[in-house]
């Protein structure tokens, strides 16, 4: 395992703003969201798409995806986390070179050997922890994972910037093992009126679950590069996408004037075990 150039810990940037910083309060809030989400009978879960806004806006939707992880077998696994970089320009994919990712619920260990493997592929994967320091898109997923994944897990944190989804998909396919998960962090359209947002997001999500890449690439999701990369991987591997929930901030906050869209999508292996 490589130790060179790795930072000991990535500390929370948005605890206390996007979600509670108090562990007891955070567990209670996540527990309520997860209790309200239905548990589907899903086997062979390989990936999910979840939103990354403040929990009061997108937490109830994210819970629909994360609730399904309770179906996983309790064995060690690596979770590849990929979302958009909001604060720092990234050419390619910024890989977080840390030993651990801290949340109010404790430390999520980083799979340093997998990070080394990914960086060994070269572009578009580059070591860029500075992009991760202020970023919320991955951080808000971690407490959900800590509350739902049975058994031990480690993470590979990645932020996509200016990158070709095909290159991202090709690299991830080289490092994925059968027990791994991919978690894509993405919101949908931003700041349209409620009815306009619903129409745009519904069209986009239908193109995602139908594997219509060209149509999906015209969508307004902020995590469009990770979503398209996941679509390419899922299509090749025969994974089946399940749209479990769609809402926007108008549904969760009541303000319908300028909304942001959120969806929960889970990918499972095809029934033939492909």
N, C-alpha and C positions, 0 to 999 in steps of 0.2 A: 504494500500500500504506500502510495506516494505521500510524503509529508511536506515537500518543498513548496513554498509560496502559498500555503493554505492559511487562511485566517481562522482563529479558534472558533469564533462565534459570530453569527449574524443576529443582531439584537432587533427587537420589534420597532418598527417606525410608526405604526398607526394604532397600537394598543391604547385605549382610552379615547380614541376618536372614531375609528371605523368599527370598533368592537370594544367590549369592556376590558379593562386592564386587571380587574380583580378576578382571580381564578374562580372563586365561588360564584360570582355573578355571571361570569362567562359560561361556566358549566350549566348553570340554570337556564340561561338564555338558549344555548345550543340544545339543551335537553327539551325545551318547549318546542323549538322548531322541528326537531327530529320526531318528537312524539306526534306532531300534527301531520307529518308526511307519511304517506302509505308505504308499506313494504311490499314490493312486488316479488314474485317468485322468479328470481333471475339466477341463472348459473353461468359460469364462464365469463364473468365481468372482466373486461380488459381496459376500458377507458371511460372517461366521463368528461363532460363539459359543464362547468359551473360558473356563476357570475362572481364578481369581485367588488361590489359596492359596499357601502356601510351595511352592517347586518340588519339594521331596521328596514332597509330598502330591499336588499336581495337575499338576506339570510333564509327566509321561508322558502324561497325557490331553490337555493343551493341545497337545502335539506332534502329535497326530493331525490337528488342524485346521491348524496352521501348516505342517506338511509339504506340504499341498496348494498353498500359495502359491508353491512352487517352480515350479509350472506356469504362473505368470503371465508375460506378455511383459515384457521388461526395458525399460519406459518409465516416465517420471515419473507419479506418481499421488498422490492425496490419500486419506488413511485417516481416516475419522471414528471415533474411539474413544469409546465410551460405556459407563460402568459406574455402579454405585451409589456414593453418598457414605456412607462408614461413620462418619466422625468429626465432620463439621460438618453441621448441619441446612441443607438446601438447599430453598428454595421455588422450584420449577421445575427448570431445568437450568443448572448452574454451568459456564460455559465458561472454560477456562483461557487467560487473555490473556498468553501468553508468546511469546518469539521462538524458544525452543528448549527441549527436554526432554532432560536429561542422564541417561545411564546409564553403567555402567562400560565399555560398548562404544563410547561416543561420543555425539554430539549428534543427536537427531532434530529437524529443523527443524519449526516450527509453520507451517501455512499461514495466515498472518496475514490475507491477503485473504479467505479462506474464513471465518475467524473473524469478520471484520468483516461479511461477508454474513449470517452466521447471527445475529449480534447485531442487525443491522439489521432483522430480523424482529420483534424485541421478544419479549415473553413467549411461551413459558416460558424463552427463552434469555437468560441474564443473565451479565455479566462477574463472575466470583467466584473469583479465583485462590486466595483463602484456603482454600477447600474442597479445593483440590488439594494444598496443601503437605504434609499428613500422609498423604495417601491412597495406598493400595497397589493399588487395583483396576485402574487403568490402567498404573501403573508396571511391574507384572510382565509386561504384554503387550509392552512395548517391546523388550526384548532378543530375544524370539522373532521379532518383526517384523524387527529388524536382522539376524538370522541367516537369514531365509528370503525376504524380498521382493527379487526381482531388480530392479536399477535404483534410481533415486532415489525417495524418497517423503517426503511431509510429513504432519503429523498435525493433527487438530482434536480437542483433548481436552475431553470433556464428562462431567460427573457428574450423574446424575439423582437428584433428591430427591423432593419432593412434587410430582409432575407427572402430567398426564393423558397416557397413551401415545399417544392419538390426536393430541394437539397436538404431541407430540415427533415423531411420524411425519410429520405434515403439514409441519412446518418442514424436516425433513431431506429430504423429497422435493423441496422447492423448490430446494435447493442441490446436490443430487447430480448429478454428471456421469457419463457412460457409463464412464469409466475408474476411478471412485472405488470404494473398499471401505468397508464398515462392519464394525467389530469390536466386538462386544458382550461385555463382561466380566461373567460371572455364575457363582457357585457355585449349587448346588441346595439340597436340604433340609439342615438343620443339626441335629446332635446327637441324632438318633434311633438306636435300635438298628439294626444292619446290615440285618436282614431288613425292618424297617419302612421304612428309608430307600430300599432298593432298590424296594420296592413303590410308594412315593410318587413317587420320581424317574422310574421307568419310566412311570407314568401321566402325569406332567407332560410328559415328553419326547415321548410319543406324541401328546399334544394339541398340542404345538408343531409337530411335523412334519406333522400333519394339518390345521393351521391352525384348530383349534378354540379360538377366543379366550376364550370364557366359561370353558371347562374349564381352560385354561392360566392364566387370571387367578386361579384358586384355588390355584395351585402355591406352593411355599415358596422359590422361587429368590430370592436376595437382590437380583439384578439384574432383578427381574420387570418393572419399567417399561421398561428398554431392550429386554428380550426381546419384550414385547408390541408395542413400537413397531416393532421389526424385523419381527415377524410381519405387522403391518399393511402395511408397505412391501412385503414380499416377496409377500404375497397379491395386492396391487394390480398389482405388476409381473410376476407369474407366475414368481417365483423358486422353485426346487425345493430344499427342505431335505434334507440327507443327514446322518443321525446316524452318526458315525464311531466314537465310543467313549463308553462310560459306565463309570465306576468310582467308588468312594468311598474315603474315607481309610482305611477298613478294609482295602481291597484293597492300598493303597500303603504303609500303615504297620503293618498287622497288628492294630490295636486295633479290635475290632468293637462296642465298648460305646456310644460316642457319635461317630457318623461324620458327615462332610460329603460331599455328592454333587458329582460333577464330570462334565461332558459336553463333547464336541467335536462341533459341528454346523457344516456348511459349506453355504452357499446358492449355487446356480448358476442362471444364466439358463436358461429353458426351451429345449428343443431347437429350437423354432420361432423362437428369437431374440427373443422378446417382451421 
